[in-house]
Amino acid sequence: MIPRINRIQEKRARGETPLGVIVQTGSPDNVEMAGANGLDFVILDCEHGSLAFDRVTEMLRAADGCGITPLVRVPDQTPHHVLRALDAGAMGVVVPNVRSAAQAREITSAAKYRDASGFGSRGACPSTRANGHLARDWEAFARWSNAHTQVWLLIESAEGVEQIDAILDVPGIAAIVPGPFDLAQSMGHGADMRHPEVVAALRRMVGAAARRGIDSVAVLLATSSDALREEAAFWREMGVSIFWVGAAPCRDCAARCRQTTTPRPPKPRSSTRGSPPN
C-alpha cells in the first residue's frame, strides 16, 4: 500500500491553512475530484450522509490513490465507530456533539493504541486494512498511527461550550470543530448562527483551543462566492486555522475555497502627489 501522509499535519507544521470538503454521498469519484482539485483533506460523512460502510472503504481507497487525506465523521461517540473508521484506513475521525471531558477522553483513548504512558485503548488487530493486511511491522505501524491519525471533536451544544476547558484538557485532541448551526438550536436561537450569544460562544471555544495549541476548524456553509468570502473572513478573524467547505466538491471548489479563505492584500496607495488616499 502507498504510505499515507497526513497533509493536514504537514500544512499546519508550516503555518499554512489546510482546505477540505465534506462528502455525504457514496461515490469514490467525489473523493478523487477533491484530490484532483488540490484540496488537502476530505471528510466522509457517516453522521448526516448516506454512506454505507463498505462504500466508506472504497472511498478511502480513492483517497489513497489521489493523495488526499481522508477523515470520517462517525455517527456518534461510540468507540466502535472510531475503531472501524481508523482500521479501514481513515487518517482521522470527526466525532459529533461532544459535551463533556468524559466523552472526549473515551473518544481519544479509542483512537490511540496503548502507549508507554498507559494512555490509549484502541483495539489492536494486525490484519486491518490500515496496517496493510499484515504486511507492515506492527510496532512501527502502531507508533505511526498514534502520531499521524487525528481526533477532531465537534462542539455544538450549550453544554459542550460550558465544558470546553475541561474537554480541551483531555490528551489526544488535534482540533475542535465549533458547530454554529446546532449550537444556535441548542441555545434557543433557531437558525441564527450570528446571534450575539452564539458568536460569543464560538469565540470562547476558538480562544480556549488556541491557548492550548489546538487547532479550530471552520465549516463554511455559504453557497455563493461573495457569501463564502464573508463567512471565511468571519472565522478567520476569530482565529481558526483549518477550513472545510460544507458541500460536495465541484470543478471550481478548490479555487473558490482558496480565494475565500485567503485574506485580500491591502490596496496599494497611489504614489502620485496630491491624489486622494484610497
Steps between C-alpha positions, in 0.01 A plus 500: 500500500608858435641661818245745635586864564291721726488817291311682774789447740754595233332829418441596861867429580589757232251749638269457200121460482372157393190502280253216465147395414237271645337228287159360592437258212674172432692560177880460503498740203419783743815424695708487183353833386599661828853365469531596134398856585780533752310483828691371802237285668157347455250409772275200437175572679353197677291717734277696262605340170366193322824298510494129576826382652605288202482818291712682759774241448489551123518876550802459728667304220425788264659741748815286514513497122482876456700604804232688694474453877171329598312538827170340595224681686369211706130465591546564873749475786496119515862374517421219255425753225839664564674163482334394174581826324867494598542127431359558150772757430358840601766749606271634766150518642260789545273423795167682536337671797768455765364643825742401777859419586396141576370459145811662356728271701313189386526613136870589501585182688309296241701665221846426645684176566626460856831683534782502753305736727207258511271725295297348217252216469459454123439138415810346343474280193802459267294387198302821444505698178670788683793271581526365146332167576797367706759640258640760741699470820241530776701703752606751235145530374358556849750780566430656159125480551512664842712783360318565173130420540290782640198550722275799427215569740182677392382730779145597411296537819473748783611222735813439293586872506467508880734201526748617234799552731465156656450343155811665357715383791448140388811365321489396135277772351638641174217747429154611596223580253259761637154422363310829474178363352436236766634739764246766405226239529633384838509858634144570392582728206362285217718527189655835598869409490597868539301566816732682742477220758592241236793706373624550857488124556692437177768750603525337839565159345752617240687707759516212747638269230759756387632542854576128505650482151200308365367583155146617432318406179243720326216339305404730210131468414448790256415415139615809308854632464425835664320341794775241531763774512309684772451181702869410471600849614272463804677179603849615404469808722397269783824304459411168333782320322322237284205539262260247356232572243164350592410382150603228258804589288457659160740613229568840653470395865873530574532834325196644681627366831846655455359831382263530791729377780802709400496860618500757223819706490458865595432734213824682410507874554558724204846660486369797297529832686175656596286195424245408767568195718337172388 
